[in-house]
Amino acid sequence: MARRTFLGINAVMARSPSVEHPAEKLKGKKYQKQLLALQAELCKLQAWVKEKGLRIIVVFEGRDAAGKGGTIKAILERVSPRVFRLVALPAPSDREKSQMYMQRYMEHFPSAGEIVIFDRSWYNRAGVERVLGFCTEEQAKHFLALTPLVEKAIVDSGLILIKYWLEVSPDEQTRRLEDRIDDGRKIWKLSPMDVKSYDRWFDYSRARDEMFQATDTAWAPWFVVRSDDKRRARLNLITHLLGRIPYKSTPREKVKLPKRQKQGKYKQIEYPFKFIPEVY
């Protein structure tokens, strides 16, 4: 069913010189230049997906503060919400709890010409639900056994399924969570669940390892993104994503604005428009 060759993310990364941290941080101007180029490619991909009627699912998983939200924002910043659709589901309702586990996720799957990004996904059952006791151990094991079969059916139906795990170090996670405490723009990101999960690092590590062992398959592999350096993580992930979906530039006529109509008999009325205060 699923491949059983996974040896643990930390062990694999420790042996691989290709994943060592770069000595220098990526400067803002260079990052923005690279990001803009990649976002232009995402727009080309978008046109291709729409023209060919492709159906694509991109799953984002990782610990709290691993950088999922910022990476997703970088992807969605310049594309159409009619093609790229973000799904970030809240805790299940009582009605949803009575359904088949995957049911509430499947209703958000893409139709032709759509790319759906899941900011956390059905893998909640393998992670937070399992670690914090929101499901039984039997339910978690059952999920891990069935998920490769479900994902095989998803892929066999013609959908493209891409799964990313963003791997953050303990020290960097601590720094980011502490940063959220004192920042009014970020405090909303720090939920009571994040605080509760913080001291369960190795419980999450064990859950992650078992998840990989069970669900890292040939038809739906996991791709790991080293995310301590947010800028490099975003660029690397978007580059990889573009490489996973064969696409071409679609023909498009050059746009030329027509001449604006003449004023004719139109006269602007004297209406008390409610202009907002120009504070800046």
C-alpha positions as a Markdown table, in Angstrom:
| # | Residue | x | y | z |
|---|---|---|---|---|
| 1 | Met | 0.0 | 0.0 | 0.0 |
| 2 | Ala | 2.2 | 2.9 | 1.3 |
| 3 | Arg | 6.0 | 3.0 | 1.1 |
| 4 | Arg | 7.7 | 2.2 | 4.4 |
| 5 | Thr | 11.1 | 3.6 | 3.7 |
| 6 | Phe | 10.8 | 6.8 | 5.8 |
| 7 | Leu | 13.6 | 7.1 | 8.4 |
| 8 | Gly | 12.5 | 10.2 | 10.2 |
| 9 | Ile | 12.7 | 13.8 | 8.8 |
| 10 | Asn | 15.4 | 14.9 | 11.2 |
| 11 | Ala | 17.6 | 11.9 | 10.4 |
| 12 | Val | 17.4 | 12.3 | 6.7 |
| 13 | Met | 18.0 | 16.1 | 6.8 |
| 14 | Ala | 21.0 | 15.7 | 9.2 |
| 15 | Arg | 22.7 | 13.4 | 6.6 |
| 16 | Ser | 21.9 | 15.6 | 3.6 |
| 17 | Pro | 24.3 | 18.5 | 2.9 |
| 18 | Ser | 21.8 | 20.0 | 0.4 |
| 19 | Val | 19.5 | 21.1 | 3.2 |
| 20 | Glu | 22.0 | 23.0 | 5.3 |
| 21 | His | 21.0 | 26.6 | 6.2 |
| 22 | Pro | 22.6 | 29.2 | 3.9 |
| 23 | Ala | 25.1 | 31.4 | 5.7 |
| 24 | Glu | 23.4 | 34.7 | 4.7 |
| 25 | Lys | 19.8 | 35.8 | 5.0 |
| 26 | Leu | 18.2 | 36.5 | 1.6 |
| 27 | Lys | 18.0 | 40.3 | 1.2 |
| 28 | Gly | 14.7 | 42.0 | 0.7 |
| 29 | Lys | 15.3 | 43.3 | -2.8 |
| 30 | Lys | 16.6 | 40.0 | -4.1 |
| 31 | Tyr | 13.7 | 38.2 | -2.4 |
| 32 | Gln | 11.1 | 40.5 | -3.9 |
| 33 | Lys | 12.6 | 40.2 | -7.4 |
| 34 | Gln | 12.6 | 36.4 | -7.3 |
| 35 | Leu | 9.1 | 36.3 | -5.8 |
| 36 | Leu | 7.6 | 38.6 | -8.5 |
| 37 | Ala | 9.1 | 36.4 | -11.2 |
| 38 | Leu | 7.6 | 33.3 | -9.6 |
| 39 | Gln | 4.2 | 35.0 | -9.1 |
| 40 | Ala | 4.2 | 35.8 | -12.8 |
| 41 | Glu | 4.7 | 32.1 | -13.5 |
| 42 | Leu | 1.9 | 31.3 | -11.1 |
| 43 | Cys | -0.3 | 33.5 | -13.3 |
| 44 | Lys | 0.8 | 31.5 | -16.4 |
| 45 | Leu | 0.0 | 28.3 | -14.5 |
| 46 | Gln | -3.4 | 29.8 | -13.6 |
| 47 | Ala | -4.3 | 30.4 | -17.3 |
| 48 | Trp | -3.1 | 26.9 | -18.3 |
| 49 | Val | -5.2 | 25.3 | -15.5 |
| 50 | Lys | -8.3 | 27.2 | -16.5 |
| 51 | Glu | -7.8 | 26.4 | -20.2 |
| 52 | Lys | -7.1 | 22.7 | -19.7 |
| 53 | Gly | -9.7 | 22.2 | -17.0 |
| 54 | Leu | -7.1 | 20.8 | -14.5 |
| 55 | Arg | -8.1 | 20.0 | -10.9 |
| 56 | Ile | -5.3 | 20.5 | -8.4 |
| 57 | Ile | -5.2 | 20.1 | -4.6 |
| 58 | Val | -2.2 | 21.5 | -2.6 |
| 59 | Val | -2.0 | 20.5 | 1.0 |
| 60 | Phe | 0.0 | 22.5 | 3.6 |
| 61 | Glu | 0.8 | 20.9 | 6.9 |
| 62 | Gly | 3.4 | 21.6 | 9.6 |
| 63 | Arg | 3.7 | 22.6 | 13.2 |
| 64 | Asp | 2.3 | 25.9 | 14.5 |
| 65 | Ala | 4.4 | 28.9 | 13.2 |
| 66 | Ala | 6.1 | 26.7 | 10.5 |
| 67 | Gly | 5.3 | 29.4 | 7.9 |
| 68 | Lys | 2.2 | 27.9 | 6.2 |
| 69 | Gly | 0.2 | 31.1 | 6.2 |
| 70 | Gly | 3.0 | 33.4 | 4.8 |
| 71 | Thr | 3.8 | 30.9 | 2.1 |
| 72 | Ile | 0.2 | 30.6 | 1.1 |
| 73 | Lys | -0.2 | 34.4 | 1.0 |
| 74 | Ala | 2.8 | 34.6 | -1.3 |
| 75 | Ile | 1.1 | 32.2 | -3.7 |
| 76 | Leu | -2.3 | 33.8 | -3.6 |
| 77 | Glu | -1.1 | 37.4 | -3.7 |
| 78 | Arg | -1.2 | 38.0 | -7.5 |
| 79 | Val | -3.6 | 35.2 | -8.8 |
| 80 | Ser | -7.3 | 35.0 | -9.2 |
| 81 | Pro | -9.5 | 33.8 | -6.4 |
| 82 | Arg | -11.7 | 32.2 | -9.1 |
| 83 | Val | -8.9 | 29.8 | -9.9 |
| 84 | Phe | -6.9 | 29.6 | -6.7 |
| 85 | Arg | -9.2 | 28.8 | -3.7 |
| 86 | Leu | -8.1 | 28.7 | -0.1 |
| 87 | Val | -9.7 | 26.3 | 2.3 |
| 88 | Ala | -9.0 | 26.7 | 6.0 |
| 89 | Leu | -11.7 | 24.8 | 7.9 |
| 90 | Pro | -12.6 | 25.4 | 11.6 |
| 91 | Ala | -13.2 | 22.7 | 14.1 |
| 92 | Pro | -15.9 | 20.3 | 12.9 |
| 93 | Ser | -19.5 | 21.0 | 13.9 |
| 94 | Asp | -21.6 | 18.4 | 15.7 |
| 95 | Arg | -23.2 | 17.5 | 12.3 |
| 96 | Glu | -19.8 | 17.1 | 10.7 |
| 97 | Lys | -18.6 | 14.9 | 13.5 |
| 98 | Ser | -21.3 | 12.5 | 12.6 |
| 99 | Gln | -20.2 | 12.3 | 9.0 |
| 100 | Met | -17.5 | 10.2 | 7.3 |
| 101 | Tyr | -14.2 | 11.8 | 8.4 |
| 102 | Met | -13.2 | 12.9 | 4.9 |
| 103 | Gln | -16.6 | 14.2 | 3.9 |
| 104 | Arg | -16.3 | 17.8 | 5.0 |
| 105 | Tyr | -13.0 | 18.1 | 3.1 |
| 106 | Met | -14.2 | 16.5 | -0.1 |
| 107 | Glu | -17.0 | 19.0 | -0.6 |
| 108 | His | -14.2 | 21.6 | -1.1 |
| 109 | Phe | -12.4 | 19.6 | -3.7 |
| 110 | Pro | -11.7 | 21.5 | -7.0 |
| 111 | Ser | -13.9 | 21.5 | -10.1 |
| 112 | Ala | -12.3 | 21.8 | -13.6 |
| 113 | Gly | -10.0 | 24.8 | -13.8 |
| 114 | Glu | -9.5 | 25.2 | -10.1 |
| 115 | Ile | -6.5 | 24.9 | -7.7 |
| 116 | Val | -7.6 | 24.4 | -4.0 |
| 117 | Ile | -5.1 | 25.1 | -1.3 |
| 118 | Phe | -5.8 | 23.4 | 2.1 |
| 119 | Asp | -4.2 | 25.3 | 5.0 |
| 120 | Arg | -4.3 | 22.2 | 7.2 |
| 121 | Ser | -6.3 | 19.3 | 5.9 |
| 122 | Trp | -7.6 | 15.9 | 6.7 |
| 123 | Tyr | -4.2 | 15.3 | 8.2 |
| 124 | Asn | -5.5 | 17.0 | 11.3 |
| 125 | Arg | -6.4 | 13.6 | 12.5 |
| 126 | Ala | -2.8 | 12.4 | 12.2 |
| 127 | Gly | -1.5 | 15.4 | 14.1 |
| 128 | Val | -3.4 | 17.8 | 16.4 |
| 129 | Glu | -6.4 | 15.5 | 16.9 |
| 130 | Arg | -4.2 | 12.6 | 17.8 |
| 131 | Val | -1.8 | 14.4 | 20.0 |
| 132 | Leu | -4.4 | 16.5 | 22.0 |
| 133 | Gly | -6.8 | 13.6 | 22.3 |
| 134 | Phe | -9.6 | 14.9 | 20.0 |
| 135 | Cys | -9.8 | 11.4 | 18.5 |
| 136 | Thr | -9.0 | 7.9 | 19.9 |
| 137 | Glu | -5.8 | 6.1 | 19.1 |
| 138 | Glu | -7.9 | 3.6 | 17.2 |
| 139 | Gln | -9.4 | 6.3 | 15.0 |
| 140 | Ala | -6.0 | 7.7 | 14.3 |
| 141 | Lys | -4.6 | 4.3 | 13.3 |
| 142 | His | -7.7 | 3.7 | 11.1 |
| 143 | Phe | -7.2 | 7.0 | 9.4 |
| 144 | Leu | -3.5 | 6.3 | 8.6 |
| 145 | Ala | -4.5 | 2.9 | 7.2 |
| 146 | Leu | -7.2 | 4.2 | 4.9 |
| 147 | Thr | -5.7 | 7.5 | 3.8 |
| 148 | Pro | -3.4 | 6.0 | 1.1 |
| 149 | Leu | -6.3 | 4.2 | -0.4 |
| 150 | Val | -8.5 | 7.4 | -0.4 |
| 151 | Glu | -5.6 | 9.4 | -1.9 |
| 152 | Lys | -5.1 | 6.7 | -4.6 |
| 153 | Ala | -8.8 | 7.1 | -5.5 |
| 154 | Ile | -8.4 | 10.9 | -5.6 |
| 155 | Val | -5.3 | 10.7 | -7.9 |
| 156 | Asp | -6.9 | 8.0 | -10.1 |
| 157 | Ser | -9.9 | 10.3 | -10.7 |
| 158 | Gly | -7.6 | 12.8 | -12.4 |
| 159 | Leu | -6.9 | 15.2 | -9.6 |
| 160 | Ile | -3.3 | 16.4 | -9.1 |
| 161 | Leu | -2.5 | 16.1 | -5.3 |
| 162 | Ile | 0.6 | 17.8 | -3.9 |
| 163 | Lys | 1.4 | 17.6 | -0.2 |
| 164 | Tyr | 3.8 | 19.9 | 1.6 |
| 165 | Trp | 5.2 | 19.6 | 5.2 |
| 166 | Leu | 6.9 | 22.7 | 6.4 |
| 167 | Glu | 9.6 | 21.8 | 9.0 |
| 168 | Val | 10.5 | 24.4 | 11.5 |
| 169 | Ser | 13.1 | 24.0 | 14.3 |
| 170 | Pro | 12.2 | 24.3 | 18.0 |
| 171 | Asp | 14.2 | 27.5 | 18.5 |
| 172 | Glu | 12.6 | 29.2 | 15.5 |
| 173 | Gln | 9.2 | 28.1 | 16.5 |
| 174 | Thr | 9.7 | 29.6 | 19.9 |
| 175 | Arg | 10.9 | 32.9 | 18.5 |
| 176 | Arg | 7.9 | 33.2 | 16.1 |
| 177 | Leu | 5.4 | 32.3 | 18.8 |
| 178 | Glu | 6.9 | 34.8 | 21.2 |
| 179 | Asp | 6.9 | 37.4 | 18.5 |
| 180 | Arg | 3.1 | 36.9 | 18.1 |
| 181 | Ile | 2.5 | 37.6 | 21.8 |
| 182 | Asp | 3.6 | 41.3 | 21.5 |
| 183 | Asp | 2.5 | 42.1 | 18.0 |
| 184 | Gly | -1.1 | 43.3 | 17.6 |
| 185 | Arg | -1.0 | 42.2 | 13.9 |
| 186 | Lys | -0.2 | 38.6 | 14.8 |
| 187 | Ile | -1.8 | 37.9 | 18.2 |
| 188 | Trp | -4.8 | 36.5 | 16.4 |
| 189 | Lys | -2.6 | 33.7 | 15.1 |
| 190 | Leu | -1.8 | 32.5 | 18.6 |
| 191 | Ser | -4.7 | 30.4 | 19.6 |
| 192 | Pro | -5.2 | 28.6 | 22.9 |
| 193 | Met | -4.6 | 25.4 | 21.0 |
| 194 | Asp | -1.1 | 26.7 | 19.9 |
| 195 | Val | -0.2 | 27.4 | 23.5 |
| 196 | Lys | -1.5 | 23.9 | 24.6 |
| 197 | Ser | 0.5 | 22.3 | 21.8 |
| 198 | Tyr | 3.7 | 24.1 | 22.5 |
| 199 | Asp | 5.1 | 21.7 | 25.1 |
| 200 | Arg | 4.2 | 18.6 | 23.1 |
| 201 | Trp | 7.1 | 18.8 | 20.6 |
| 202 | Phe | 8.1 | 15.2 | 20.7 |
| 203 | Asp | 4.6 | 13.9 | 20.8 |
| 204 | Tyr | 4.1 | 15.8 | 17.5 |
| 205 | Ser | 7.4 | 14.5 | 16.2 |
| 206 | Arg | 6.2 | 10.9 | 16.8 |
| 207 | Ala | 2.8 | 11.6 | 15.2 |
| 208 | Arg | 4.6 | 13.2 | 12.2 |
| 209 | Asp | 6.9 | 10.3 | 11.7 |
| 210 | Glu | 4.1 | 7.7 | 11.8 |
| 211 | Met | 2.1 | 9.9 | 9.4 |
| 212 | Phe | 5.0 | 9.9 | 6.9 |
| 213 | Gln | 5.5 | 6.2 | 7.3 |
| 214 | Ala | 1.9 | 5.5 | 6.5 |
| 215 | Thr | 1.0 | 8.1 | 3.9 |
| 216 | Asp | 4.2 | 9.0 | 2.0 |
| 217 | Thr | 3.2 | 7.0 | -1.1 |
| 218 | Ala | 4.3 | 6.9 | -4.8 |
| 219 | Trp | 1.0 | 8.4 | -5.9 |
| 220 | Ala | 0.8 | 11.1 | -3.2 |
| 221 | Pro | 4.3 | 11.7 | -1.7 |
| 222 | Trp | 5.1 | 14.2 | 1.0 |
| 223 | Phe | 7.5 | 17.0 | 0.1 |
| 224 | Val | 9.4 | 18.6 | 3.1 |
| 225 | Val | 10.3 | 22.3 | 3.1 |
| 226 | Arg | 12.9 | 23.5 | 5.5 |
| 227 | Ser | 11.2 | 26.7 | 6.8 |
| 228 | Asp | 13.4 | 28.4 | 9.3 |
| 229 | Asp | 14.3 | 31.0 | 6.6 |
| 230 | Lys | 10.8 | 32.1 | 5.6 |
| 231 | Arg | 11.9 | 33.9 | 2.4 |
| 232 | Arg | 13.9 | 31.0 | 1.0 |
| 233 | Ala | 11.2 | 28.5 | 2.1 |
| 234 | Arg | 8.6 | 30.5 | 0.1 |
| 235 | Leu | 10.7 | 30.8 | -3.0 |
| 236 | Asn | 11.8 | 27.1 | -2.8 |
| 237 | Leu | 8.2 | 25.8 | -2.4 |
| 238 | Ile | 6.7 | 27.9 | -5.2 |
| 239 | Thr | 9.5 | 26.9 | -7.5 |
| 240 | His | 8.9 | 23.2 | -6.6 |
| 241 | Leu | 5.1 | 23.6 | -7.0 |
| 242 | Leu | 5.5 | 25.1 | -10.5 |
| 243 | Gly | 7.8 | 22.1 | -11.4 |
| 244 | Arg | 5.2 | 19.6 | -10.3 |
| 245 | Ile | 2.5 | 20.7 | -12.7 |
| 246 | Pro | 3.5 | 20.7 | -16.4 |
| 247 | Tyr | 2.2 | 23.9 | -18.0 |
| 248 | Lys | 2.8 | 26.2 | -20.9 |
| 249 | Ser | 2.1 | 29.8 | -21.7 |
| 250 | Thr | -1.4 | 30.2 | -23.2 |
| 251 | Pro | -1.8 | 32.4 | -26.3 |
| 252 | Arg | -3.3 | 35.8 | -25.4 |
| 253 | Glu | -4.0 | 38.7 | -27.6 |
| 254 | Lys | -2.2 | 41.9 | -26.8 |
| 255 | Val | -4.6 | 44.3 | -24.9 |
| 256 | Lys | -5.2 | 47.7 | -26.4 |
| 257 | Leu | -7.4 | 50.1 | -24.6 |
| 258 | Pro | -10.2 | 51.6 | -26.9 |
| 259 | Lys | -10.8 | 55.3 | -27.1 |
| 260 | Arg | -12.9 | 56.7 | -24.3 |
| 261 | Gln | -16.3 | 57.9 | -25.3 |
| 262 | Lys | -16.9 | 61.7 | -25.6 |
| 263 | Gln | -18.7 | 63.5 | -22.9 |
| 264 | Gly | -21.6 | 64.5 | -25.1 |
| 265 | Lys | -24.5 | 65.9 | -23.1 |
| 266 | Tyr | -23.4 | 64.4 | -19.8 |
| 267 | Lys | -22.9 | 66.8 | -16.9 |
| 268 | Gln | -21.8 | 65.8 | -13.4 |
| 269 | Ile | -24.5 | 66.4 | -10.9 |
| 270 | Glu | -23.8 | 68.4 | -7.7 |
| 271 | Tyr | -24.2 | 65.6 | -5.2 |
| 272 | Pro | -22.9 | 65.6 | -1.6 |
| 273 | Phe | -20.6 | 62.7 | -2.1 |
| 274 | Lys | -19.5 | 61.3 | 1.3 |
| 275 | Phe | -15.7 | 61.4 | 0.8 |
| 276 | Ile | -13.7 | 59.8 | 3.6 |
| 277 | Pro | -11.4 | 61.9 | 5.7 |
| 278 | Glu | -8.0 | 62.2 | 4.1 |
| 279 | Val | -5.9 | 61.5 | 7.2 |
| 280 | Tyr | -2.8 | 60.6 | 5.2 |
